[in-house]
Amino acid sequence: MSARGETAEETAKASVPIQAHVIDQPKRKKIINIVYLIATLDITWMFLQFSVTPYLAKKLGFDTLWLGYLQTMVGLIQLFGGPMFGRFADIFGARAALSLSCSATIIFFLLLAIASSPAMLFLHKVPTVFMHVLPASQMVVADLSEPDKRADALSKIGLCFGIGMIAGSTLGGQLNTRYGETFTACVGAVGSAFSLMLVLKFIPTTTKAQATRTNKDSENKSKSIFNVGEITRLLKFPGVMRTFVVKIIAGLPSGIFQVMFSIIAMEFFKLKPEQNGYLMAYFGITSMVIQGGVIGRMTARYSEGSLLLLSIGISSLVGLAQNVFQFCLTVIPMMFALSTFNVITDSMLTKSVPSSDTGTMLGLCASVQSLLRTVGPTVGGFLYVNYGVSSIGLIQFVVNIAVFVYLLQRHFTKTAEQKE
C-alpha cells in the first residue's frame, strides 16, 4: 500500500478520538438528529417541486425532449457545483455550507413561483448550483459518526429521504391539484426558509476533527476551493477510482429511469398529479422501511463488498415493468437495490480519504448523480421516444449484469490470492 493510502487510513482512524474532544457525544447525537430533520425537510421540498415542474412545463408548451433538456441543464449545473460545494463545506464548515444551500433553495422556489415562460422555467434552475443540502448533511453525519457505524448512519439519511418523499409527494400533489403551481412553489420557499432557521440555530460552525488550524494554513486551503487538482487528487487514493467507475456505470441505467419517471408516469402510465403523488408516497414508504430497518442491520452482518454485489445483481432484474401494477411489484426490490448501492458506495469512498476531505468526497459523489442526471434526460428521452419504456429496462439489465460479473470475478480472484 502506498504512503498516501496509509496516511488516509491513519487519518480516518484518528478522526473519531480527536473529534470526541471537539464535540462531546451527547452534542454530536443532537447535531446528527437536527441534520436528519433538515435533510427530511429538504427532500420534502424537493419532491413538492416534482409535483409542480413537469405539469407547469407542459402548460408552457414543453414536450418530452424539452423536459429532458431542462433536466440536463440541472445536471450540468450541479455536475460542476457539487465538487466545488464539497470543497467549500470542508473549508468553511457545516453551518456556512447548509446556509448557502437553504438560501439557494428559497430563491429557486421564488423563481419557480413567478415562472410564466419557458425562459423563466430554465432560469429558475440556476440556483441549483448551490443546492446541495443532502451532501452537506452526509458530510456532517460522516464527520460525527464512527467509521464502523458510518454506513448505518448514512442509511438513516435514506430514511429521511423516504419520509420526505412521502410528505413532499403527497403535499405537492394535493396543493397543486387544489391551489395550483404558484401557491405550491411559495409553500416550498417558506419551508426552505424554516430549514435555514434550523441551520443557523443548531448547526455548529464546523464538525471537522481538524478544527484547529493556523491562519496561514486556512488561507492556503481557501485559495484552493476552485483548484480542480485539489479535488481530483482524492481519486488517486487506493480503491477510489474503481469504486467511482462502478458508481457511474452501474448507476447510469437507474439514473435514466429516475429522471424519466415523471414523464413515464404522466404519459405512459397516464397518472394525474394527485395519483402521481400517491405513487411517490409508496416509494417513500418502501424506502423508509428499507433504509431505516434493513440496511443498518445488513451492514452489521455482511461486508460492504458483498452488499454492493447484491444490490447490483438485484438492480439488473427490476427494470422491465410495463404497467402500474407490475411496476408497484418491483418497487420493493428496486428501492432496496438503489438504496443499498448508494449507501455502500458513499461509505466506501468516505472511508478511503482523510476525514478533512469527506465533504469534497461527498461532493464528488453528488457530481456522479449530477452526471447521471445530465446524460440521463437526453439518453432517456431518445430511448423513450424511439424505442419505448422497455428499452430503458433492457439497458438496465445488460449494464448491471456486466458490472455484476466483473465484480464477482474480481471477488473470486481476490479470495484466491488471499488463500495463496
N, C-alpha and C positions, 0 to 999 in steps of 0.2 A: 504493500500500500504506500502511496506517495506521502510525502511530508505534509502536503496540503490537506490530504484526506485525514491524516492523523490529527492535524490541528483542528479540523472541523469537528471530529468526533470528541476530542477532548473539550472543545468549547461547548458543544452541545451537552455533554455530561456535566460540565461545571456550571451550566447556566442556572439550574434549579437551586443548588445550595446558595449561590451568590444572590439569587433573586429573593430567597427567603429573608435575607437581611434588608432588602429594599422594600418589599411589601409583605406583611405577615400573612399567614394562612387564612384567617377569617376574612381579612380585607380582600385577598385575592379571590376568594369564593364569591364575595359580594359583587366585585367588579365583573367577574365572569357571568354572574346571573343577570346583571344590568346589561351586559353586552348581548346576552341571549335575547333579552327583551327588545333591545334596539334592532337586532337582526330580524326578529319576528315582525316588528313594525315595518321595517324597510321592505321585507318580502311582501307584506300585506299591501303596501302602496304600489309595489311593482306589479302585482297581479291585478290590482284595481285598474292600473293603466292598461293591462292587456285586455280588459273589458271595454276599453274606450278606443284605442288607436285603430284597430282593424276596421271597426264599424264607421268611425269618423273618416278614415281614409276612403272607404267605399263611397261615402256620401260625397266626398270631394273628387270622385272620378277615378280613383286608383284601381288598376286591375291587378292580377296576381303578380305579374312581373314587376310592376312599380312598388308593390308592397315588399317584394324581395329586395329591390334597390334601397328602400327605406331601412330595412333590417341590415343590409350590407353596410350602409353608412354608419349605423350604430356600432357594428362590429369593427369597422376600420378605426373609428374614433377611440374605442376602448382598447383596441389592439395596441395602440401606441400609448394610450393613457395609463393602462394597467401597470406596466413595469415602472414607469416614472412615479406613479402614485405610491407604489410599494416602497420605492426608494425614499419618497417624501415621508412616508409613515415611519420608516426606520430612523430617519434623521430627526424629524420634528416631533415625533411621538404620537400616541394614540389619540389624544384629545384633538390635536390640530387636524389629523387625518379624517377622523369621523366628523368633525365640524365642517370641514370642507365638503365632504360627501353629502351630508344632510342639507347644506346650503345649496349645493348644486341641484339636489332633488327638488327643493322648493321652487327654484327658478324653472326647472324642467316642467313641473306641473302648471305653473302660471302661464308659461308659453303655450302649453297644450290647451289650456282653458280658452285662450284667445285665438287659437289657430282657426282660420277661416279660409285658407287657401292651401294648395299643395306646397308652395314655398314655405309657408309658416309651419306646416307639419314637418318639413325637413329641418327647419331652423330650431324647432323645439328639442331636437335630438342632440344639439351641440353640447349642452351641459353634461351629457353622459360621459364626457372625457374625465370628469371628476367624480362620477357616481360609482363609488367602489366601497359601499358600506360593508358588504359581505366579506371581501378580502381583508378589510381593516379589522373586522370582528374576528376573523380567523387568526389574524396576527396576534391580537390580544390574548385569545384563548391559547394559542401555541406558546406565547411568551410565559403565560401564568400556569400552564399545566406541565406535569412531569412527563418526560419523553415516553415512558412506558404506558402512560394513560392518554397520550395525545390523540390517538385515533378515536378513542371513546369520546373525548372532549369535543373533537371536531365533528363527530357524528351528531352531537347534540345540536349543533348549528343546523344540521339537516332536519332535526326535529322542529326547530324554529321555522325552517323552510316549509315543512308540512302544515304547521299551524297558520303561517302567513298565507300559504296558498289557499287554504280553506277560507279564511277570513276575507282575503282580498278578492278571490274569485266570486264568492257569494255576495259580498258587499258591492263589488263593482257591477256584477250582473243586475242586481236589484236597483242600484242607483241609476245605472244607465237606462234601464227599462222605464223607470218611473220619472226620472228628472232630467235625463239627457247627458250628453258628453261633457258639457261645460261645467255643470254642477259637480259631476263625479271627479273631474280634474281638480276643482277647487278643494274638494274633500281631501284629495291626495296632497295638496300643498299645505293645508292646515295640519294634517297628520305628520308630514315631514318636519314642520316647524316644532311640533311636540317632541319628535325624536331628537332634534337639535338641542332642545332644552335639557333632555335627559343626558346628552353627551356633556354639555357644559357643567351640569350639576354633579355628575357622578364619576366621570372618567378621568383618571389622573393624567398628568402631562405626558408621562412615559411609563411603559410597562416593561422596558428592557432591563436585562440584568446589568448591562454595562452602562449604568446611569451616570456614572461619574467619569467624565472625560474632560480633558483640558480644553480651554477655549480655542487654542490653536488647532487641536485635533477636530473639534466641531466645525471650525471654519473650513478646514480641508475637506471634511465629509460633505459640507453644504455645497461646496463647489462642484461636487461630483454627482449631484442629483440628475443632471441631464447627460451624464457621461455614460454612453452606451457600454463602454468597456467595463465599467464598474458593475453594470447589471449582468452582462453576458458572462462575466468571469465565473458566476455561480454554476454555469453549465459545465465547467471544467472539473467540478468535484466528482469523485468516483460514483458512478451509477446514475448521476443526474440526467445526462443526455439520453441514455437509453430509456429511462422512465418517461422523459418528456416525449420522445418519439412515440412510445406506446400510447401515451395520453392523447397525442394528436391523432394518430392513425385510428386507434380503436374508438376514440370519441367522435370522429367525423360523422359517421352514419347517424348516430343518435342525435348529434348536434343538428344535422339536416332536418331530422324529424321534428325536433323541438321547435326550431324557428318556423317550420312549415305547419305546425299543428293548428294555429289559429285559422289558417286558410283551409286546411283539410276539414276542420270542424265546421267552418262556415259554408264551404262549397261542396265537399264530398259527403259529410255526414248531415248537412242541412240543419245545423243546430242554430237556434235563436240565441241572443245574448244571455238570457236567463238560463237556458239549458246548458250552454257552454260553461256558465258559472258553476252549475251543479256538477258537471263532469270534472272541472278543475278541482272542485272541492273533494271529489272522490280521489283524485290524485293525491291531494293533500293529506287525507286521512290515511291512505296507504303509506305515503312517505313518512308520516308522523309515527306510525306503528313500527315501521321497519327501522328507521334511524333512531328512534327513542328506545326501542325494546329489543332489537335484534342485532344490529351491527356491533354495539358495545360488547355484548356477550360473545359474539363470534370472534372479535379481535382478541378477547382474553383467552380464547381456546385454540384458535388456529393462527398460523403465521400469516403475515401480510402478503407474502408471495402466493400462498395457496388461495387466499381470498381474492386476489387480483385475477388469478386464473379462473376461479369460479364465476366471477362477475362477467368476464369477457365471454366465457362459454355460454352463460345464460343469455347474455345480450344478443348473441348471434341467432337465437331462436324465437325472438318475440316481436319481430317487425313485420309480420305478414297478415295482419288483420284486415278484413275487407268490409266490415260493418261495425256499428257501435257496440253490438253485443259481443262480438269476437274481440274487439279492442278492450272492452272492460275486463274480459277474462285474462288478457295478457298484461294488464296494468300492474298486478302484484309482482310477477317475476321481472317485469321491465323496471319498475321502481327499485326493486332490490338490487338488480344489476347496476343500474345507473348510480344509485346512492353509494353502494359499496365501492364501485370503481373510483368515484370522485374522492371519497374519504380516504381510501387506501393510498392512492397516488399522491394526494396532498400531504398525508402523513409521512410517506416515504421521502418525499422531496424536502420537507422542512427538517427532517432528521439528518439529511445529508449535508446541511450547511450550518455555519455558526448561528447561534441564537440572535446575534446582532443583525442578521440578514434575513430573518423569517418574513418580514414584510415584503422585501424585494422578491423573495422566492414565491410568496403567495401572489404578488403582483404578476409575476411571470406565469403562474398557474391561471390567473384570471385572463391573461393575454391569450392563453391556449383556448379558453372558452370564447374569447372575442374573435380569434382566428376562425373558429368553427362557425361563429355567427356571421363572419364576413363572407366566407366561402359558401356556407350553408344555404342562404336565401337564393343566391344565383344558381347554384347547382340544383337545389331542391325545386326551384321554380321551373327550371328547364326540364327536369325529370317528370315533374307533376303534369306539366302542360303537354309533353310529348309522349310519355310512357305510362302515366297514371300513378296512383298511390303505391301499387305493388312493386314498382321499380325501386322505391326508397327502401322498402323492407328487404328486397333481394340484395341490394348493395350492402345493407347492414349485415346480412347473413354471410356473404362472401368475405367481407373485410374482417369481421370479428373472428371467423373461423381461421383465417390465415394468421392473425395475431395470436390466437389461442394455440395453434400448432407450433408457432415459433417459440412462445414462452414455455410450452410444455417440453419441447425438445431441449431448450436451454436448461430447464429444471432437471431433466434426466441427466444431462451432461455434467452439470454441477454436482449432482448427487454421486455420480460415478467417480468424479475427480476426488471428492471428499473421502470415498471409501478406499481409494488407492493411497 
